[in-house]
Amino acid sequence: MTLSKNRQKPRHAHRRIAIAAAAVALGATAPAYAEEKDEAAERGKALPTVTVTSDAEESATGPVTGFVAKRGATATKTDTPLIETPQAISVITRDQIEAQGALTLREATNYTAGVVSSYFDSRVDSFSVRGGNAVQYLDGLQRTYGTYNSTKPDPYTLERVELLRGPSSVLYGQGGVGGVLNLVSKRPQAETQREVQLQYGSFNRKQIAADFTGSLDPESKWMYRLVTVNRDSGTQVDQVPDDRILIAPSLTWRPNADTSLTLQALYQKDKSGSLIGFFPWQGTLLPSLYGQIPTSTFTGEPGFDRFDSRNTSLGYLFSHRLNDTWTFRQNLRSTETKVDYFTSYTSFTANRATGRPARPVFNADARTIERDMSADINGGKMLLIDNQAEARFKTGAVEHTLLVGADFQRNTTSKLSGRGRAGALDIYAPVYGNYTPPTSFTRAPEVVQKQAGIYVQDQVKYGRWIGLLGLRHDKATTDTEGRPAAAADDKATTKRAGLVYLADGGWAPYLSYAESFLPLGGVDTSSNPFKPQRGKQWEAGVKWEPVGRRTSFMAAVYDLRDTNRKTTDPTNPLNSVQLGEVHVKGLELEYKGSIARDWDWIASYAYTDARVSRSNGSDLGKRISGVPKHTASAWVARRFSIGGVPGFTVGGGIRYLGESWDGMDGIRTPSATLVDAMLAWDNGPLRLSLNVANLADKVQITTCLARGDCFYGQRRTVTANATYRF
């Protein structure tokens, strides 16, 4: 398992046809290539020796050879073939993360159909799926709660990433309408595997990582894993570091085939800042007297600005098979986080005396900007537990996989806040040091949210027909310290149903309905508690997994509605408001394949039409901000030999992100097309690789908002890895 690094970005409209054609061509040429390879073998040409993992050996949480996973647990919380799941789901395998060189979770998802991350950010990885946010989970338990009070996950610690699209509250309770992004940790393995990785890259990135796993006894009753990362790095923005210390030990006790207990721990400490300058429309999207603002411009203050985070978590994954029918599982995790978020940023404050609007603008000299300064010490505590009882049995000719569960979580957020004053900054020739830091801090009321849910799900199989029925009831309370009027007590019942038909040739058409319930907690600036966010979706699609080939295809169309969505107040960036209803319609296509470990490919396309469908404001009928109507991507990698030396791989990808709007249909962010590339040599214990994200070093504007600011994307990033396995 190795680290990765690669970035992604968008492309031009005419490329969509090229991507679709490439996907078809890959599928059409696969048999021809297989014949060609057989002929080569007959001529005595050496081909790499590979180990192929069969579908029967694959598990929902274990390693996968290549880019194509056949099983998953995120969609059902049971180990289920993906083709039998009546909802669109994508799996990003460890091999894909490594090949594409993903340095962040955001980069790991850049070739997944319909996933958009509008912000190139060092503070958080945020995702838009089907016009809504995807809630992050880790090993089936919610990973974050609150705002700017957690660390970013490190892809090196992950075995796979699974995206379940659309509402998913029946199993997860706190599930947004966009879907669930479930991260699956690397877990102890019986076979001894050890690796050390050195990495060097753009912006003086230096990293050493290690991953050790194996058995502690001959019977493999005790297995261990230790994953560590130590990084010292700059970023494309001056004065902003990207340093990390991470250690993730885990220990599995498996006394027999029926019982397993895995203890997990994580300590992560990051030292970073904000890559977002909140630059005005002028100088980014629109012309400016002195040209475009450099992407490296730092609007903060050296020595003051920082986004330093710390995460400590402990937990376990327990499973016990009671008999031939029943299996009991219990997953638990306790997490404590702390973030020092000190920043100086382009001001959103209006000045009536000078006529300055409440949005980022240049001063009269067209060079300087006014800045606001804030210092927040954010904290978070999470306690989560999920109990599951699974029964597999038959009633006549009908097979059942029944799941009954009860989960609970308690989330606490805290904040100390201070405000200071930073002087105007020449954004084209910055001179720092003119600021007055906060001298006092105000403690915000502590917010405690509790949620308890019970759920039941039955996966029913009769011949070629597979049905899924799910029902859940949640009770969520939110209490704000010293503010009884802000207390919220919410209850909800959510439903899910689906039907799949396993047709000849590996085809599986399906139809499903799903709902979501997301307690938001907190209050607006008028101390009014936010209402829970509710969603519902109809989806129809088809999946294809031809027998004996590691390829998969997915096509889905959907219609979903999301109510009470929270968004930034266009008149006050420090406040949030709730929209009446958002209506999203779309299409998603995704095609993946791995042939004899010689070819790997991905091709995807998504059409997303997301608009405000019910509102008392001027946003009625407007497109949701930062959600492009068209996105597409394609990646191909080929393994080959040079002069009889095997193990070489060359690959590349192209990403297209269509135009998007600011939320009021006033400011358009143009489309962008980006190219990535990789070259690797993997022979025996040593793997050398070179990944380049944004090969042409294109300056991309990822999104511009109605509140007045724009955001830059990732510049060209080159990363070299040397991994030694022993």
N, C-alpha and C positions, 0 to 999 in steps of 0.2 A: 504494500500500500504506500503510495507516494503522494507527495504534495503536488500541488498544481498551481497553475497561474495562467490566466488567460482572461481576456475581457471581451466584451461584446458590445456591439452597437448596431444601429439600423441600416436601412438602405432605400433605393429608389423604387418608385412604383413599377417601372417596367421590369424590375428584377423578379417580381412575383411569378411571372410566367416562366422565367428561367428556372426558378427554384422548383416549381411544380414539374417542369420537364426533367430536371435533374433527378427528382424523386422517382419518376416513372422509369427513367433510363437505368437507374441503379437496380430497380427491381427486375427490369427486363434483361439486363446483362448478367445478372447473378448466375443463372444456369450456364450461360456461355462461358463465363469465367471459370466455373467449376470444371467444365470440360477441358478448357485450356490448361488448367492446372494439372489435370490427370495426364494430358499429353506431355506436359513438361516433366512430370515424374517418370513417365515411361522413357523419356530421353536421358534420364539419369541426373536431371538437375536437382540440386538439394533444395528442399523446402524446410522452413522452420518446424521443429517439433513443438506441438502445443498440447495442453491438457484442456479438454472440453468438459465443462460441468453439465451433466444431464439435467433435464427438467425435474426428474425425480429427486435428485440430490439437492436441488436449490431450495432454500427456505426463504421465508418472508423477510428475514433480518440478516441473512448471511451474505457472504461474498458472491458476486456474479462475474462470470467471464464475459467480457465484451460489454456492449452498450445495451443489450436487450435483457431485461428481467421478465420472468414469466409469472412470478408470484409476488404478493404484497399483503400487508396487514392493515395499512392505514384506512382503506375503504370499509373494512368490516370488523377490524380488531381480531380477526381470525386469519390463519395462514390459508389464503385463497388464491387460486389462479386469477390473474388479472382479467382474462377473457370472460370469466364468470361474474364479473362485477358490473352492475348496470349503472355505471357512472364513469365519466372520463377521469382517468388517472394516468400520470406520467411518473416514471421512475428514472432518476439520474444515478447511475451506478458509480462505484468507486473507479472503475476503469475509465469512464467518461470524464469524471472530475480530473483524473490524472492526465489523460490525453490532452484535454483542453486547457490544462494549467490553471484551473480556477483558484484564485487567491482569496476570494470572498464567496459567501453564499449567493450574493447577487450575480457574480460571474458564473457560478455553477448552474444557474437557471436560465441563462441568456439564450440558450438554444431550445428552450421548452415552449411549446405552442401557447401563445396567449399571455405569457408572463411578461410584465413590464415593470421595470424599476426606474422611476422617473428621476431619482436623485442619485448622483454619484457622491456618496457620503461616507465619511469615516466614523460617523456616530451610530448609525443604524443601517440595517438592511431592510428596506421597505419594499413591498411588492403589491402590484395591482394585478388581479386576475378577474376576468369577466366583469371589469368595471368596478370591482370592490377590493378591499384589502384581504390578503391571505393571512390567517392567524398562524403563527409559528408554534409548532409542538416539537418536543424532543422525546423520542422513545414513547410516544403516545400520551405524554403529559405536557400541558401548556408550558412554553418556555419563557415567555415574557408577560408582564402586566404593568401598565403605566407608561409614562413617556420619559424618554431620555434617562432611564435609570437601570440600564442593563448593558451587558457586553455583547459584541457581535460574535456569532459562532465561527469557529475555525474549520474550514473544509477538511483539514488534515485529520480531524478527529472523527470524521463521518464515514460510514460504510456505504450509505446511500441516502438520497433525498427523494421523498415521495410527495407528489402534489395531487391532492384530491380536489377536483374542481367543483365549485358550486356549494350550496348550503350543506352543512354537515353536523348540525347540532344534535341529531338523534344519538350519535355516539360520543360527541365531544362537548356538548353543552355550550361552551363559549366558542362558537364557530361563526366566523363572519360569512357573509354571503359569497365572497370570492372563493373561499375554499380553505383547506388546511394544508399547510406546508410542514410535513412531518420529517424531522431529521432523525436518522437512525445511526446511533453511535457504533463505533468499532467495539466489538465485544471479544472476550477471550476465546481463543481457538485451541483445539487439542494439538494441532500440528505446530511445531516450533517455527516461528517466522520472526526474523529480526531485521531491522533496517535503520540506517542512519542517513539523513539527507542534508546536504549543504545547498544553499540557494543564494544566488546573487542576482540583483536586477536593477532596473531603472530607479532613479532617485535614491541611489546608494542603499538599496535594500539588501540586508545581510540577515540570513536566517539559518538556524540549525534545528532540525527536527528529528525525532526518533520514535520508533514504534516497535515494541517488543511484545510477543505473545507466545504462549506455549503451555505445556502441562507441568505441574509440580510433582506429579507422581506417575508411576507406570500405567495405572488404570485410568488416568485422565479424570479422576474424580475432582481434582482441584486444578483449575486453569487460571492463568493471569493475563493481564494486558496492561501495558504502560505506554501512554502516548504523551510526548512532551514537545513543546515548541518554544523557541527563544528567538526573538526578532528585534533587530535594531534597524529602523528604516525611516527615510523621509517620504514625502509625497509630492505630487505635482504642484501643490500650493506651498509657497515659501513659509517657513516657520512652523509647519504642521508635521509632527512626527507620526509614525505608525509603529510603535514599539509594543511588544507582547511577551509576556511570560505565561506559559500554560503547562499544567501537569494534570493528566487525567488517568488515574489508576483504576482498574476494575479487577474483580476476583469472582470467579464462578465456582460454586460447589455443586457437583452433580453426583450424589451418592449412588444413584441408579438411573435407569432409563425413564423413570416416572417423575423425578424431582429435580428441580434446578433453581438455584438461588444465585443471582449475580449482584454483587455490591458495586456501586459506582460512586466515584467522587470526581470533583472538578475544582481546580483553583485556576483562575485566569485574572491577570492584571494587565490592563492596556494603558498606554500613554499616548494620547493622540490630541486631536483638536477638531475644528470644523473645516471641511473642504468647501463649504457653501459660503459664498460671499454676499448673498442676497443682493446681487448687482441689479441696477436699474435696467429697464428695457433699453434705454439709450446706452450705447457702448457694448451691448450684447446682441440683441435681436435687431435693434434699430440703429441707424447711423448716429455717430457722435463726432463732434468737431475734431477730437484728437484720436479718432480711430477706435478699434475694438479693445475692450479691457483685456489685458493679458490674463490667460487662464491661471497663471502662477500667482496672481495678486493676492496678498494677505491683507484683509481689512481689520484684523485684530491688533493686539498689542503683545509683542514678544515679552515673555516673562509673566504675563497675566493670562492670556488665553490658553485654555486647555479643555480637553474632554478626557479625563482620567477615570477609568472604571475598574471595578473589582467585582468578581463573581466567585462565590463559594457555594458549592452544592454537594449534598449527600443524598443517596437514595439506593433503592434496590428494585430488582425485577424478579418476582418469585412465581414459579409454576409447579403445580403438583397434579399428576394424573391420579384421580381417586379410583377409577375402575375403567372398564372398557367403554363406558359412556361419558362420564363426567371428568372434566379438568378444571381446576381452580387456579386463577392467577391473581396476583396482587402486585401493583406497581406503585411505588412511593418515591417522592423526592421533596427535599427541603432546600430552598435556595435563598441566599441573602446577597443583595447587590448594593453597591454604592457608587455614585458618579459625581465627580466634581466637574461641573459644566460652567466654565467662566468664558465669556465671549464679548467681543466688541464687534458690532455688525452695522450694516447700512441702516440708517434710521427710517422707521415707519411713522415717526411723530410729525403731526401737522404743526405749522407755524403760521397763524393768521396774519401776524405782523408783516411777514415777508412773502406771504402767499404760497408758502411751501405746502404741497398736498400731503396727505397721510399715506405716502408710499415712497419707496426709494427713488430719489432724483439727484441729478447733479445740481450743485450751486450755480450761481450766475456765471462763474468762470469756466463752466463746462469741464472742470478737472477734479474738483473736490466734492466729497460727499460728507454729510453729517453722520455721526455714529451714535448709536445707543450702546449702553454697557450693562451687562447683567452678570450676576454670579449666583449660581444655584448649586446646592448640595442636595442631590436627590438620592433617596433610599428606597429599597423595595425588599419585601419578604414574601415568599410564596411557600405554602405547604399544600401538596397535592397528593391524593391517594385515589386509586382506581381499582375496584374489586370486580372480577369477572368470573362467572361460572359458565363454562361451555359444555354443551351436551351434543354428541353425535349419535344419532339413532335412526331407525327406520319405522315407518308406519305403513305396512304393506309394501307397495312399490315406490313409496316416496321416501327420499333421504332428507334428513333434517340436520342442520347445524344451528343449534339454538344457543343464543348468548343472552345471559341475564347479568346486568351489572349495576353497580352503585358507586358513584364517585363524589368526592368532596374536595373543595379547595378554599383556602383562606389567603387572601392577598392584602398586603398592607403597603401603602405608599406614604412617603414623608418627604418634606422639602424645607430647606432653609434658603431664603432668597435675599439678595442685596442688589442695589442699583447704584451705578456710578455714572460718570460723565467722561466721554472721550471726545477729544477735539476733532475738528474737520481733518480729513485725510485726502491728500493728493493721490488719487487712485492710479495715476500713471507714473508717479515718482514718489512713492510713500516715504515719509519721514515719521518715525514712531517716537513715542515717549510723552505725548501731550494727552494725558488723561488723569482723572482722579478716581481711584478704585473705590469700591463700596467700603464704607467705614462701619456699617452696622448691618446685621442680618435679621430678617423677620422669619419666624417659624410659622409655616403654613399648617393648617389643621391636618392631622393624620386621617387618612381615609382607609377604612377597612371594608373589604368586600368578601362576603361568604357566599358560596354557591354549592348546593347539594342537588344531585340528580340521580334518578333511577331510570334504567332503560332496558328494553328487551328487543331482541332481533332474531328473526328466523330466516335462514337461508334454506330454501326448499328446492329439491331437485327431483324431477319426474321425467325420466327419459332424457330428451334433449332440452327440456324446459327447466329454467332455473328462476325461481322467484325470490324476492327479498322484501321482507316487511319489518319495519322498525317503528318503535314508539318510545318517547321519552317525556319525563316530567321534571322540570327544574324549579327550584326556589332559590332566588338570589336576593341578598340584602346588602345594602351599601350604607355605611354610617360615616359621617364626617364629624370629626371631633369638634364639639362646641357649636354645631349647627344642626339642631334637630329638624329644622325645616328642610334640610337638604337630604334627609334620610330617604332611602328608596327600598321598597319591598316588592319585588317582582316575581311573578309566577308565569310559567309557560309550559305548554305541551306541544311538542314538535313531532312530525311524522315523516316517514320515508317509505317509499315503495318502488319496486323495480321488477322488470321481467327481461330475461335474456333467452334467446333461442340459439343453441349450438348447431349450426348448419354444417353441411358438407364443405370440405375444402378449408376448414379452419375459420370460417366466417361466423360472426356472432352479432346479429342485430339486437338492439335493446331499447327499452323505454323506461324512464324513471321520473319520480317526483320527490322533492326534498325540501325541507324547511330549515331555517336557522333562527337562533335566538342569541343575542349578544348584549348582556348588561354592560353599559358603558361606564357607569360610576361617575363620580365627580359632579361638579356644578359649573355653570357658566359664570360670567363676571357679575351677574345679578343674583347669584346664589340659587339659581333654579337648577334642580337635579336633571340630568340628562335621561331621557326615556330610553328603554332598551331598543336596540336595533333588531328589526325582524325582516326575514327574507323568505321567499319561496321560489321554486324553480321547476319547470318542466324541461326534460332533456330527452332527445332521441339520438341514437347513433348506431355505429357498427364498428366492430373490432375484427381484426384478421390476424391470426397466428398460424401460418401453414405448418403442418406437422413435419418434424424433422429439420426445420430451418429456424435459425435464430433471427427471425425478422418479425416485426409487429407493425400494424397499421391501425390508426384510430381516427374516426371522423365523428364529430358530434355537433348537433345544433341545439340551441337552448333558448329559453325565454324566462327571464327572472325579474322579480320585483323586490326592491329593497326599501324599507321605510325607516325613518328616523336616523338616517345616516348623519354622522357628525362630520363637519367640514370647517375649514378656517373661515372666520367672520371676515368678509371683504372690507369691512370698515374698521376692524381691530384685529391685527394678527395675533394678539395675545388671547383672544377669545375664540370660542367655537360655537357654531350654530348647527341646528339639525334640519335636514331637508325633509320635505313631506314624503316624496317617493321618487326613487330612481328606477327607470325601466331599462333593462339591458337585453339586447338580442344579439346572437352571435353564432359563428361557425368556427370550429377548430379542426385542423388536420395535422397529424403527426405520423411520420414514417421512420422507423429505426431498423437497423440491421447490422449484423456481424457475420461475416462469412469466413469460416475456418481460421479465424483470428488473423486473416490477411486483409480484410476490408472491414471498416466500421463507418457507418454513416447515420446522419439525422437530417430530416427535412421537415419543416413545419410551416404552417400558415394559420393565421387567426384573423377573423373579421369580428369587430366588437363595436356595436352601436349602443352607447350608454348616454342617456339623457335624463334630465329632471322631468318627471311626468306629473308631479303634483307639488305645487308650491304656491304660497301667497305672495312671493317676491318676484323680482324681475328675472330670476334664473329659470323660470318655467319654460320648458322646451329646450333649454340650453344643453350643450354637450358637457359631460363631466370632465373636469380639468385633468390634463395629463394622460388621457386615455386615447391612444391613436386608434383609428378605425381599422387600419391594416398593419399587421406585423408579419414578418416572414424571416426564415433563416434556413441555412443548409450548411452541413459540415461533412467532410469526407476525409478519411485517413487510410493510407495504403502502406502495408508492410512489404519489405523487399530485401534482397541481398545485393551486395556490391562485391564483385571479385570473389565470390564464394563465401563471403562473410555475411551471415544472416543478422537479423535483429533491427534493421533500419526501418523507421516509420516517417513518412512525410504526410502532413495533413493541413487542411485549411478550412476556413468557414467564412460565410458572408451573412451579415445581419441587416435587416431592413426594419426601421421604425418609422411608420407613417406619420403624417402631420397630426398635431393635437392642438387643443384649444385651451383657453385660460379659465374656463368655467362660466364665462359670460358671452362667449362667442365674439369677443372683441379683438383678442390678440392670438395670432396663429403661430405656433412653433413649427418650423418646416421639417419635412422628413429628412432622414439621414441614412446613409449606407456605410457600413464599416466592414473591414476585412481583418481576419485573424489568421495566424499561421503557426505551424509547429514542425519541429524536426527532432527526432529522437533516435537513440541507439540503445537497445536493450539486449544484452547477451550475457547470460549467466548471472552472476551476482551484481553486476554493475549496470546502471541505467543512467544515461546522459540525455538531457532534453533541453530544448530551447523553444520557448513560447513567446509569441509576439501578439499583443492585443492592439487593435487599431493600427494596423500595419502602415497605413498611409498617413498616420498622425493627423487625422482630420479633427478640426475644432468643431465639436458638436454642442448644440444647445439642446438639452434634454427636455426642458419644459419651461414655459413662462406662465405666470399666474396673474389673475385679475388684480391681485393686491399690489402688483407693481414690480415684481422681481423675476429674474431668470436664473437658470442653473446650467453650468457647463457639465459636459460628460468627460469621460476618461480620455486622456491623451495617450500617445503610443507608450506602451509598457512592455519592456523586454525582460524576460526572466530566464535564468539558466539554473538547472538543477543537476546535481550529481547525487545519485542514490546508490548506496551499497547495502546489499542484502546478504546476510550470513546466518 
